[in-house]
């Protein structure tokens, strides 16, 4: 930069030459320097007097340095010079290239143009110190960042301990800093030593600073992503963070939350997920305001629809509801329809010899004793023609005898009697089959209806918990055997269907008797073990049984959530309402404060009370809005909200680029021009 004396000589030369424009610019520059510099500057050498041309050239150079081209030059040269080790070489090469090009254009010597280029560099950097500093730092980072990224272990990366990584980073930084200082000082050992020490110190700090900066960047990025996710879910960041904290307290991650909500179905809520979410929901339900209304209204509405949801799933999995007595009446009506069929069979029947059966019964009666003997005597008498001792040859008499034996078997409990009666019935049935064609066909139809009636009654007991209830293996056998056709029946039996109808009717009875007690309903339908699940799976299929039990489980969860949130918060709710009505606080606060601290204490107490009221008035609206937002989120299960919760729980790794950049800035601060 030109001195005041040099500019003064150039001003006189311009004045003598009559160049008013140049003289005016020189005078303005002198005035600016006089205002910025001390009155006297004895330490500045004056040098030789500048000619008019030299003064004008000097002024033009300084104006270029202060202008836009000067700013660009300051940025470019400082960027190059800031690069570690290679910076001085790159800057010198740039200046020498510019000098060679200028020599080919302006006819000056290479040395003159080189000095001019160096002078322009210095002037531009002095005219734009901030740009020069920023560009120098950028150059230092640009020079060190590739090294840090290419050899992360050498600059404190990797999985080793912080001590080892800091030592390695310090050694690498010392090498870079010492080498850079040696290059810039022309090999001066003292400068190289100071550069190595500076590089070592900054290198040691690199891993720690990089980790801290990276963690900060990660938190900012996580916060930004969570805020975006919360906005997409239509809620607040604070709401998402509160729920995410509660969910984490319940030990649930993103997959756990999604799985649990899928299990709960469309009626599931965030509030159902665990004790912590229920506790937060209970707090909202206890605090008067919009949040309380949202929470309690949602829970009550869900509870109101519980019976309808259970009834719907029962209809879907077990078929439409049935009334056992109505079904039984229909079966009996079908049995009565078969009466005329029997009559038609016996209209033109021929006499048949039933004497062999009577002789066989007489032989058994002769040897048997007790109830079995008396039962066979009764049967033997039924085979005779009424009022005589002769065996009737009318098949209708034998048929009625068989019917009477069926009635006796229905009430008999003695095994010996049952055996004797069963054998007698079989003999009569075999003779009737030969005497009356097509009798077995009608018998098969009647027997099928009788089995269906029995199965309908049996089905109503399969969910019992006593001794009469079948074990799953027993029920499985009953279903398999019941499906087989009996006698002359064609096609499978309807016994399994009647069993399922009986079970369906029993479930409907349980629902009707315990509609408002979900816990008892679960206990009655599901029982303590897995037997009822297995029984229902055998009757209706595994998938339908699982669906029914899943809905019952979910409804029990919903009922318990409501109980935990609304019932346990009643005391807190009452206290909050009392506080809102002014029923809490110390009515003797001012008197006690005066007794403790005199007039000053009373004034302080009054001031504190007033400040509390003002603060509550100001913050009350914001608090109520926040509570309403939280309540709305707690009673929902929207996918977007779950995404936001997942983002709040998700913590990314420290950005490697940020860590490397922090290390590069530290390392770059130990290199460059001094």
Phi and psi in degrees as a GROMACS rama.xvg file:
@    title "Ramachandran Plot"
@    xaxis  label "Phi"
@    yaxis  label "Psi"
@TYPE xy
-69.0073  147.577  UNK-2
-84.8332  168.859  UNK-3
-61.6426  -38.4715  UNK-4
-64.5771  -43.1131  UNK-5
-64.0147  -41.711  UNK-6
-66.3382  -33.6723  UNK-7
-64.963  -42.2704  UNK-8
-63.8545  -42.5728  UNK-9
-63.0778  -33.959  UNK-10
-65.8869  -42.3242  UNK-11
-64.4875  -41.78  UNK-12
-62.8746  -40.1023  UNK-13
-65.8788  -36.5991  UNK-14
-67.2533  -41.5849  UNK-15
-66.5092  -33.5028  UNK-16
-79.718  -9.23067  UNK-17
78.8566  17.5972  UNK-18
-88.5421  91.8434  UNK-19
-66.4776  -40.4893  UNK-20
-62.656  -46.0321  UNK-21
-66.3464  -40.7645  UNK-22
-61.9988  -39.907  UNK-23
-63.5981  -43.6669  UNK-24
-65.3415  -40.0673  UNK-25
-65.9419  -38.877  UNK-26
-65.2582  -40.0162  UNK-27
-65.519  -38.1284  UNK-28
-67.9247  -41.4057  UNK-29
-61.4935  -42.5883  UNK-30
-62.6035  -40.1905  UNK-31
-65.0469  -42.1025  UNK-32
-69.8606  -35.4402  UNK-33
-65.6887  -34.9947  UNK-34
-72.5398  -29.0252  UNK-35
-92.4634  -21.3748  UNK-36
-108.594  160.547  UNK-37
-59.8695  162.463  UNK-38
-61.8802  -37.5282  UNK-39
-124.511  144.543  UNK-40
-135.876  71.1501  UNK-41
-67.0987  -20.937  UNK-42
-82.5032  -7.2849  UNK-43
-90.1393  120.402  UNK-44
-68.844  141.797  UNK-45
-82.8674  -29.6745  UNK-46
66.0944  -168.725  UNK-47
-80.1051  163.678  UNK-48
-70.2837  136.908  UNK-49
-84.7792  142.863  UNK-50
-76.6803  170.417  UNK-51
-59.0704  -44.1718  UNK-52
-64.1467  -40.5598  UNK-53
-66.5409  -40.8506  UNK-54
-63.9788  -43.4661  UNK-55
-63.8005  -40.6652  UNK-56
-64.112  -41.206  UNK-57
-62.1722  -43.9345  UNK-58
-63.6863  -41.95  UNK-59
-62.5504  -39.5758  UNK-60
-63.5614  -42.8304  UNK-61
-69.4477  -34.4298  UNK-62
-67.6653  -38.1182  UNK-63
-65.0041  -39.0908  UNK-64
-64.5215  -34.2904  UNK-65
-82.8816  -14.1394  UNK-66
-88.8744  -165.253  UNK-67
-63.8606  -40.9237  UNK-68
-65.2167  -31.5886  UNK-69
-67.4997  -39.7695  UNK-70
-62.7669  -42.7023  UNK-71
-62.591  -43.5466  UNK-72
-63.795  -41.0445  UNK-73
-61.4971  -43.18  UNK-74
-64.8487  -44.977  UNK-75
-66.01  -49.3637  UNK-76
-68.7625  -38.8916  UNK-77
-66.9007  -36.5178  UNK-78
-60.7562  -47.3514  UNK-79
-65.6968  -44.7754  UNK-80
-67.0221  -25.1065  UNK-81
-75.388  -17.3548  UNK-82
-65.8855  132.94  UNK-83
-63.763  140.652  UNK-84
65.7947  -58.4286  UNK-85
-83.4081  -9.58575  UNK-86
-58.3671  -54.9194  UNK-87
-58.9023  -37.083  UNK-88
-65.1546  -44.6715  UNK-89
-65.7785  -41.5469  UNK-90
-64.1437  -45.0493  UNK-91
-61.4473  -40.723  UNK-92
-63.8701  -38.2843  UNK-93
-65.0323  -44.2835  UNK-94
-65.8888  -40.7022  UNK-95
-66.8732  -37.582  UNK-96
-64.2136  -40.8949  UNK-97
-65.0714  -39.1378  UNK-98
-64.5045  -43.9119  UNK-99
-62.417  -41.9839  UNK-100
-65.8375  -40.4263  UNK-101
-65.1951  -37.3294  UNK-102
-62.2394  -35.1596  UNK-103
-72.9983  -18.1128  UNK-104
-99.8681  -49.3018  UNK-105
-97.0267  -4.61856  UNK-106
81.2998  -1.81083  UNK-107
-77.1371  166.583  UNK-108
-72.3953  160.325  UNK-109
-61.3059  -41.8844  UNK-110
-64.5721  -40.7987  UNK-111
-63.6371  -44.8617  UNK-112
-66.913  -33.1479  UNK-113
-65.9499  -44.3818  UNK-114
-62.5404  -38.5577  UNK-115
-62.7268  -43.1896  UNK-116
-63.3719  -41.4335  UNK-117
-66.3267  -38.5652  UNK-118
-66.0276  -40.7164  UNK-119
-62.443  -40.6777  UNK-120
-60.0835  -47.0471  UNK-121
-65.6267  -41.4248  UNK-122
-66.1651  -42.2109  UNK-123
-64.343  -41.9833  UNK-124
-66.4872  -37.0803  UNK-125
-71.05  -33.1022  UNK-126
-75.51  -23.1955  UNK-127
-130.927  69.8836  UNK-128
-63.9462  -38.699  UNK-129
-68.2572  -43.2982  UNK-130
-62.3425  -41.0348  UNK-131
-63.3024  -43.042  UNK-132
-64.2342  -47.0664  UNK-133
-63.1368  -42.2588  UNK-134
-66.4121  -37.3629  UNK-135
-63.0652  -42.4353  UNK-136
-64.0835  -41.7277  UNK-137
-61.3037  -42.3676  UNK-138
-63.9165  -39.9928  UNK-139
-62.6077  -43.221  UNK-140
-66.2482  -43.3322  UNK-141
-61.3496  -30.0971  UNK-142
-81.5755  -31.4029  UNK-143
-94.43  -28.1524  UNK-144
-59.1088  -43.6675  UNK-145
-61.158  -36.0537  UNK-146
-65.6437  -44.3488  UNK-147
-64.575  -39.7826  UNK-148
-72.8234  -35.3552  UNK-149
-75.0993  -34.356  UNK-150
-128.027  70.3522  UNK-151
-60.5669  -36.9548  UNK-152
-64.0446  -35.8968  UNK-153
-70.3784  -20.3075  UNK-154
-115.893  31.3847  UNK-155
92.2365  13.6647  UNK-156
-89.064  -171.476  UNK-157
92.4257  -171.286  UNK-158
-106.072  6.42967  UNK-159
-69.8165  170.212  UNK-160
-64.863  162.439  UNK-161
-64.4516  -32.5572  UNK-162
-65.7845  -46.9435  UNK-163
-64.7237  -43.7095  UNK-164
-65.5438  -36.9393  UNK-165
-66.4921  -39.5488  UNK-166
-64.9372  -46.6569  UNK-167
-62.0561  -42.1671  UNK-168
-64.7234  -38.0846  UNK-169
-63.4907  -43.0355  UNK-170
-62.2575  -45.0981  UNK-171
-64.0655  -42.1755  UNK-172
-63.4357  -37.648  UNK-173
-63.0405  -40.761  UNK-174
-63.2418  -45.9686  UNK-175
-64.8396  -47.1129  UNK-176
-64.0315  -43.6115  UNK-177
-64.981  -42.431  UNK-178
-64.8569  -42.0679  UNK-179
-62.8241  -44.7065  UNK-180
-64.0784  -38.379  UNK-181
-63.8126  -41.8674  UNK-182
-64.3735  -42.6561  UNK-183
-73.5358  -30.4804  UNK-184
-93.4638  2.49573  UNK-185
73.6177  26.677  UNK-186
94.3915  14.0648  UNK-187
-67.0025  123.431  UNK-188
-67.7844  -37.7372  UNK-189
-64.5373  -45.6742  UNK-190
-63.0117  -39.6266  UNK-191
-62.5532  -39.6168  UNK-192
-64.6936  -45.5491  UNK-193
-63.0764  -38.2898  UNK-194
-64.1706  -40.7544  UNK-195
-64.8848  -42.7197  UNK-196
-63.4279  -43.2834  UNK-197
-63.7619  -43.2265  UNK-198
-64.4093  -37.3853  UNK-199
-64.2899  -45.436  UNK-200
-62.1154  -46.2929  UNK-201
-66.5677  -34.9783  UNK-202
-64.8791  -40.4466  UNK-203
-61.6368  -38.8682  UNK-204
-74.7098  -20.1143  UNK-205
-54.1778  -54.4952  UNK-206
-59.5583  -41.7064  UNK-207
-67.6689  -48.9304  UNK-208
-63.094  -41.7774  UNK-209
-60.7401  -40.787  UNK-210
-65.6044  -42.551  UNK-211
-64.7631  -46.8505  UNK-212
-64.8497  -41.1721  UNK-213
-63.0077  -39.6565  UNK-214
-64.1692  -40.7383  UNK-215
-62.694  -43.0034  UNK-216
-64.496  -38.2426  UNK-217
-63.7025  -42.9181  UNK-218
-63.3662  -40.8164  UNK-219
-63.7275  -42.8732  UNK-220
-66.2839  -42.8573  UNK-221
-61.6469  -42.4285  UNK-222
-63.1386  -42.3974  UNK-223
-63.7946  -44.8215  UNK-224
-65.5591  -40.6451  UNK-225
-64.62  -40.7918  UNK-226
-62.6914  -40.9556  UNK-227
-64.1413  -42.3857  UNK-228
-65.1683  -40.2729  UNK-229
-63.589  -41.2597  UNK-230
-63.3308  -40.879  UNK-231
-64.7516  -29.5254  UNK-232
-84.2034  -2.94564  UNK-233
74.8346  28.0212  UNK-234
-135.11  -171.424  UNK-235
-102.098  154.903  UNK-236
-61.5622  -42.1729  UNK-237
-62.5539  -35.6639  UNK-238
-64.5518  -46.4288  UNK-239
-62.0015  -42.6661  UNK-240
-65.0808  -39.6737  UNK-241
-64.671  -45.6305  UNK-242
-67.1671  -40.0798  UNK-243
-60.6493  -38.3885  UNK-244
-65.3631  -42.6232  UNK-245
-64.9244  -41.7684  UNK-246
-64.3334  -41.4908  UNK-247
-61.3282  -37.227  UNK-248
-64.478  -26.6151  UNK-249
-86.0315  3.66991  UNK-250
74.8309  25.7569  UNK-251
-108.069  136.997  UNK-252
-104.787  -171.501  UNK-253
-57.8015  -47.3198  UNK-254
-63.3374  -39.6731  UNK-255
-64.4183  -40.4627  UNK-256
-64.1988  -46.9039  UNK-257
-64.2255  -42.769  UNK-258
-62.8059  -44.2507  UNK-259
-66.1639  -42.3  UNK-260
-66.6754  -35.0683  UNK-261
-63.8986  -39.6054  UNK-262
-66.3809  -37.8619  UNK-263
-73.7869  -20.6998  UNK-264
82.2559  -171.681  UNK-265
-64.3927  -20.3342  UNK-266
-87.183  -5.41519  UNK-267
-67.5983  153.156  UNK-268
-131.278  158.693  UNK-269
-57.4313  -33.4502  UNK-270
-65.1156  -16.0293  UNK-271
-85.0617  -5.77775  UNK-272
-73.4091  -27.0565  UNK-273
176.921  178.992  UNK-274
-59.1824  -37.875  UNK-275
-69.4664  -42.2958  UNK-276
-67.8219  -36.1793  UNK-277
-66.1691  -38.8665  UNK-278
-63.2982  -41.2513  UNK-279
-66.879  -40.1795  UNK-280
-65.1518  -37.0521  UNK-281
-64.2322  -37.88  UNK-282
-63.2809  -41.1307  UNK-283
-65.253  -39.8626  UNK-284
-68.2314  -17.9923  UNK-285
-94.0057  -11.3672  UNK-286
-102.921  118.922  UNK-287
-57.7408  143.15  UNK-288
139.278  -173.793  UNK-289
-61.9884  -38.9437  UNK-290
-60.0309  -40.7137  UNK-291
-64.7433  -43.7389  UNK-292
-60.7994  -44.6756  UNK-293
-61.6041  -47.4661  UNK-294
-64.1138  -51.7109  UNK-295
-69.0861  -37.8168  UNK-296
-63.2222  -42.405  UNK-297
-65.0647  -42.6754  UNK-298
-66.4543  -42.2952  UNK-299
-67.5462  -39.6108  UNK-300
-63.6398  -40.4333  UNK-301
-66.7795  -40.8058  UNK-302
-63.8361  -37.1341  UNK-303
-62.5165  -33.6441  UNK-304
-89.049  5.15061  UNK-305
-62.6943  -47.9962  UNK-306
-62.169  -41.2728  UNK-307
-65.0817  -39.2356  UNK-308
-65.9152  -41.583  UNK-309
-66.1712  -43.5878  UNK-310
-61.5339  -39.2857  UNK-311
-64.4286  -43.6374  UNK-312
-71.2499  -32.1647  UNK-313
-64.8166  -44.7781  UNK-314
-61.4269  -39.2027  UNK-315
-70.3051  -36.9501  UNK-316
-94.8339  -28.0026  UNK-317
-117.79  2.99195  UNK-318
88.4273  174.476  UNK-319
-66.1776  153.636  UNK-320
-68.5551  148.178  UNK-321
-130.936  154.142  UNK-322
-107.725  113.651  UNK-323
-53.2471  -40.6142  UNK-324
-64.2572  -35.9034  UNK-325
-67.5222  -42.5398  UNK-326
-63.3655  -42.6748  UNK-327
-63.6367  -38.9158  UNK-328
-61.9399  -37.5263  UNK-329
-65.938  -39.4604  UNK-330
-65.7475  -42.9751  UNK-331
-63.6713  -36.3435  UNK-332
-62.3819  -39.1404  UNK-333
-66.7024  -35.6828  UNK-334
-64.8535  -39.4366  UNK-335
-65.3587  -28.9277  UNK-336
-63.1658  -27.7912  UNK-337
-76.432  -14.2446  UNK-338
-54.6077  -52.7428  UNK-339
-58.9107  -29.7056  UNK-340
-63.6341  -41.1879  UNK-341
-64.6165  -40.5287  UNK-342
-61.563  -41.8904  UNK-343
-64.4605  -36.0325  UNK-344
-63.833  -33.0427  UNK-345
-98.8658  5.81468  UNK-346
-66.0815  -46.7786  UNK-347
-115.438  29.2777  UNK-348
-72.5142  146.242  UNK-349
-93.2816  155.856  UNK-350
-60.8782  150.507  UNK-351
-137.769  145.51  UNK-352
-84.0099  109.625  UNK-353
-105.679  12.4945  UNK-354
-62.7867  -38.3508  UNK-355
-58.4438  -36.3703  UNK-356
-66.3977  -41.8167  UNK-357
-64.9364  -40.8517  UNK-358
-62.1254  -41.3269  UNK-359
-64.9317  -39.0101  UNK-360
-66.6549  -38.2244  UNK-361
-62.365  -40.9649  UNK-362
-63.1972  -42.2529  UNK-363
-66.8823  -39.2997  UNK-364
-63.4399  -34.3272  UNK-365
-65.9149  -31.121  UNK-366
-99.7762  -28.3223  UNK-367
-76.5727  160.457  UNK-368
-137.589  161.767  UNK-369
76.7039  -149.041  UNK-370
-64.4807  -34.7901  UNK-371
-62.8583  -42.3247  UNK-372
-62.8835  -46.063  UNK-373
-62.3968  -38.5978  UNK-374
-65.2226  -40.2288  UNK-375
-72.4511  -34.793  UNK-376
-59.264  -38.1674  UNK-377
-65.7336  -43.8668  UNK-378
-65.8716  -41.8379  UNK-379
-60.884  -39.8279  UNK-380
-66.505  -31.0943  UNK-381
-65.9035  -25.8655  UNK-382
-77.1367  -15.5466  UNK-383
-78.1367  156.617  UNK-384
-68.3162  137.356  UNK-385
-55.4466  129.188  UNK-386
83.8562  1.82817  UNK-387
-130.383  174.743  UNK-388
-103.815  9.32141  UNK-389
-89.3434  141.298  UNK-390
-72.9686  127.861  UNK-391
-74.1721  142.706  UNK-392
-100.937  13.4441  UNK-393
-86.7353  118.459  UNK-394
-57.8028  -26.1967  UNK-395
-66.6793  -33.8786  UNK-396
-66.4016  -42.9012  UNK-397
-64.1257  -37.6154  UNK-398
-63.9018  -44.3636  UNK-399
-67.222  -33.2444  UNK-400
-63.4448  -42.3157  UNK-401
-61.5029  -39.5877  UNK-402
-65.3699  -39.3463  UNK-403
-65.2341  -38.3347  UNK-404
-62.2458  -39.223  UNK-405
-59.7991  -39.5351  UNK-406
-66.329  -39.815  UNK-407
-65.0038  -41.2479  UNK-408
-65.0542  -29.6337  UNK-409
-65.8216  -23.6389  UNK-410
-114.97  -7.72705  UNK-411
-78.613  143.507  UNK-412
-121.758  -17.2758  UNK-413
-73.8311  123.821  UNK-414
-64.5477  -36.6116  UNK-415
-67.8199  -39.602  UNK-416
-65.0189  -44.3157  UNK-417
-60.5176  -41.7509  UNK-418
-63.939  -43.5928  UNK-419
-66.0469  -44.3849  UNK-420
-64.963  -39.1983  UNK-421
-63.5855  -42.0063  UNK-422
-65.2326  -41.5601  UNK-423
-63.521  -42.8819  UNK-424
-61.5538  -39.836  UNK-425
-64.2858  -39.8745  UNK-426
-64.0147  -45.2227  UNK-427
-64.1181  -41.5542  UNK-428
-63.2317  -40.1912  UNK-429
-63.926  -41.5458  UNK-430
-66.9839  -40.2417  UNK-431
-63.4239  -35.3975  UNK-432
-61.2022  -37.479  UNK-433
-78.4035  -30.8362  UNK-434
-83.4378  -31.8677  UNK-435
-122.832  100.099  UNK-436
-59.653  147.449  UNK-437
66.6735  6.47753  UNK-438
-63.5181  -38.8066  UNK-439
-67.1646  -27.5981  UNK-440
-65.6774  -46.4647  UNK-441
-69.0106  -37.1055  UNK-442
-58.9703  -41.549  UNK-443
-63.5883  -40.9732  UNK-444
-65.8071  -42.4859  UNK-445
-65.9948  -41.4338  UNK-446
-65.1122  -36.7674  UNK-447
-61.7734  -43.2963  UNK-448
-66.0236  -37.162  UNK-449
-65.0952  -41.0147  UNK-450
-64.1502  -35.6289  UNK-451
-65.9203  -40.5028  UNK-452
-61.8694  -43.4733  UNK-453
-63.8989  -40.6356  UNK-454
-66.8338  -36.6218  UNK-455
-60.5898  -42.9406  UNK-456
-68.654  -40.9559  UNK-457
-63.1267  -38.1961  UNK-458
-62.191  -28.5794  UNK-459
-73.7817  -7.78078  UNK-460
-111.305  -1.36258  UNK-461
-69.2982  -22.1679  UNK-462
-96.9559  6.51863  UNK-463
-67.205  166.425  UNK-464
-113.441  3.7003  UNK-465
-92.1857  -167.761  UNK-466
-70.0745  -27.0562  UNK-467
-74.688  -17.0848  UNK-468
-72.0623  136.241  UNK-469
-74.3873  145.449  UNK-470
-69.8209  156.71  UNK-471
-53.1791  -39.8638  UNK-472
-66.8191  -37.7148  UNK-473
-67.9002  -42.3636  UNK-474
-64.2435  -38.6081  UNK-475
-59.9137  -41.989  UNK-476
-67.3505  -40.7753  UNK-477
-61.2482  -40.8778  UNK-478
-65.7188  -43.9601  UNK-479
-64.5414  -45.3313  UNK-480
-71.4029  -35.2603  UNK-481
-65.672  -26.5681  UNK-482
-75.8573  -16.9667  UNK-483
-76.1774  136.649  UNK-484
-68.0979  147.976  UNK-485
-114.004  142.336  UNK-486
59.5562  -130.156  UNK-487
-87.4981  9.53292  UNK-488
-65.179  141.019  UNK-489
-108.26  130.166  UNK-490
88.5905  168.679  UNK-491
-68.5823  156.182  UNK-492
-83.2244  157.191  UNK-493
-91.704  11.2935  UNK-494
-58.196  -47.9508  UNK-495
-58.3976  -37.2999  UNK-496
-64.4207  -41.8801  UNK-497
-67.1621  -33.9754  UNK-498
-60.6208  -44.7802  UNK-499
-67.2996  -35.8721  UNK-500
-63.7108  -40.3108  UNK-501
-63.6393  -41.706  UNK-502
-65.9534  -39.743  UNK-503
-61.7992  -41.4225  UNK-504
-64.6064  -36.6025  UNK-505
-67.9957  -40.3214  UNK-506
-62.307  -41.5283  UNK-507
-62.611  -38.566  UNK-508
-63.8767  -41.6282  UNK-509
-64.1298  -42.0873  UNK-510
-62.0055  -44.5309  UNK-511
-67.125  -29.5106  UNK-512
-86.9654  -16.5207  UNK-513
-135.746  36.1623  UNK-514
-60.8007  -35.015  UNK-515
-98.33  5.33321  UNK-516
-122.7  87.2941  UNK-517
-63.1809  -37.4973  UNK-518
-64.3103  -45.2813  UNK-519
-67.4683  -38.4472  UNK-520
-59.3772  -43.9165  UNK-521
-59.7918  -43.8652  UNK-522
-64.9313  -41.0455  UNK-523
-70.998  -41.5009  UNK-524
-78.6097  -42.8814  UNK-525
-89.0247  -26.926  UNK-526
64.3135  178.68  UNK-527
-75.7058  -34.913  UNK-528
-103.545  -151.534  UNK-529
-105.824  7.00649  UNK-530
-63.7789  -43.9629  UNK-531
-67.1035  -34.2322  UNK-532
-61.6625  -44.2902  UNK-533
-65.8096  -40.9203  UNK-534
-63.5388  -46.3542  UNK-535
-66.1905  -34.2222  UNK-536
-64.2887  -37.1049  UNK-537
-68.8905  -34.081  UNK-538
-84.0115  -36.4509  UNK-539
-121.99  -6.96051  UNK-540
104.495  146.765  UNK-541
-63.8059  -42.7481  UNK-542
-62.4034  -42.9651  UNK-543
-69.3943  -38.5597  UNK-544
-63.8043  -43.3635  UNK-545
-61.9613  -39.7718  UNK-546
-64.979  -42.6553  UNK-547
-62.0173  -46.1674  UNK-548
-67.5768  -34.1669  UNK-549
-63.7568  -43.4784  UNK-550
-65.0268  -40.7527  UNK-551
-63.0615  -41.4058  UNK-552
-60.6393  -44.9199  UNK-553
-64.3083  -43.317  UNK-554
-64.7437  -33.8384  UNK-555
-66.4597  -39.8444  UNK-556
-61.8912  -44.3383  UNK-557
-61.7368  -42.296  UNK-558
-64.9074  -40.2951  UNK-559
-69.2053  -36.3868  UNK-560
-61.5421  -46.9252  UNK-561
-61.2494  -42.0235  UNK-562
-62.4311  -44.913  UNK-563
-66.6156  -35.261  UNK-564
-83.6392  -45.7143  UNK-565
-88.4469  -40.5585  UNK-566
-75.3705  -45.9139  UNK-567
-72.5168  -10.2643  UNK-568
-102.884  6.21488  UNK-569
-65.3324  -39.9366  UNK-570
-62.2753  -47.9119  UNK-571
-63.0413  -35.242  UNK-572
-64.4241  -44.2021  UNK-573
-63.1552  -41.9501  UNK-574
-62.5429  -38.0662  UNK-575
-66.6487  -40.4446  UNK-576
-66.0749  -39.0491  UNK-577
-60.1112  -42.1778  UNK-578
-64.0206  -39.7069  UNK-579
-64.4322  -29.2724  UNK-580
-89.1336  6.04726  UNK-581
80.4901  20.0085  UNK-582
-91.6447  4.98959  UNK-583
-117.636  175.457  UNK-584
98.5121  168.003  UNK-585
-93.9813  111.624  UNK-586
-67.7826  -18.2643  UNK-587
-103.024  24.5454  UNK-588
-59.2462  -48.2729  UNK-589
-63.6053  -43.0306  UNK-590
-62.949  -44.029  UNK-591
-66.5684  -38.778  UNK-592
-64.9742  -38.3304  UNK-593
-66.039  -40.7403  UNK-594
-64.8606  -33.3637  UNK-595
-83.0826  -40.0171  UNK-596
-130.562  14.4755  UNK-597
72.2798  -157.801  UNK-598
-61.9505  -38.7571  UNK-599
-63.2133  -39.7768  UNK-600
-63.973  -41.1012  UNK-601
-63.96  -39.9052  UNK-602
-64.9334  -43.5585  UNK-603
-61.9724  -43.3595  UNK-604
-61.7877  -44.0057  UNK-605
-63.2741  -38.5764  UNK-606
-65.4778  -40.9147  UNK-607
-64.0726  -42.9048  UNK-608
-62.5163  -43.0098  UNK-609
-63.7509  -42.5004  UNK-610
-62.3743  -39.6135  UNK-611
-61.6235  -42.8676  UNK-612
-63.7377  -42.0194  UNK-613
-64.556  -44.8881  UNK-614
-62.9819  -42.2826  UNK-615
-64.7369  -36.9072  UNK-616
-66.465  -38.1726  UNK-617
-73.5118  -44.3389  UNK-618
-88.1947  -13.2648  UNK-619
-58.6646  -44.6415  UNK-620
-63.677  -41.7751  UNK-621
-66.0728  -40.3683  UNK-622
-63.9267  -42.6511  UNK-623
-65.9316  -38.8384  UNK-624
-64.1585  -41.4204  UNK-625
-64.4934  -40.6534  UNK-626
-65.2679  -39.4022  UNK-627
-63.9975  -42.0035  UNK-628
-62.315  -42.4495  UNK-629
-65.8435  -42.5352  UNK-630
-63.1493  -43.5231  UNK-631
-61.4155  -36.9226  UNK-632
-71.9435  -37.3129  UNK-633
-66.7417  -28.7904  UNK-634
-97.7726  15.1477  UNK-635
-118.625  172.163  UNK-636
-144.69  31.3844  UNK-637
-61.0361  144.201  UNK-638
-60.6765  -39.4896  UNK-639
-63.5314  -37.2293  UNK-640
-68.0959  -40.8119  UNK-641
-62.9682  -38.398  UNK-642
-60.7779  -42.0327  UNK-643
-65.5152  -40.8728  UNK-644
-64.3111  -39.5827  UNK-645
-63.41  -40.3064  UNK-646
-65.9368  -37.5764  UNK-647
-66.2655  -32.416  UNK-648
-82.7412  -22.4694  UNK-649
-79.2781  127.488  UNK-650
-119.293  115.827  UNK-651
-75.9269  169.678  UNK-652
-80.287  159.054  UNK-653
-59.1633  130.908  UNK-654
-60.8242  120.899  UNK-655
-62.1347  -37.2482  UNK-656
-62.6091  -38.8644  UNK-657
-66.1269  -43.2447  UNK-658
-62.3338  -45.5532  UNK-659
-62.8937  -37.612  UNK-660
-65.707  -41.7847  UNK-661
-62.3575  -42.6533  UNK-662
-63.1486  -40.7589  UNK-663
-65.361  -39.2404  UNK-664
-64.1838  -43.2892  UNK-665
-62.5891  -47.8329  UNK-666
-66.1565  -37.7575  UNK-667
-66.2653  -27.3582  UNK-668
-69.0807  -16.5737  UNK-669
-93.2578  0.172366  UNK-670
-119.445  -177.496  UNK-671
93.6825  177.458  UNK-672
-64.3501  143.031  UNK-673
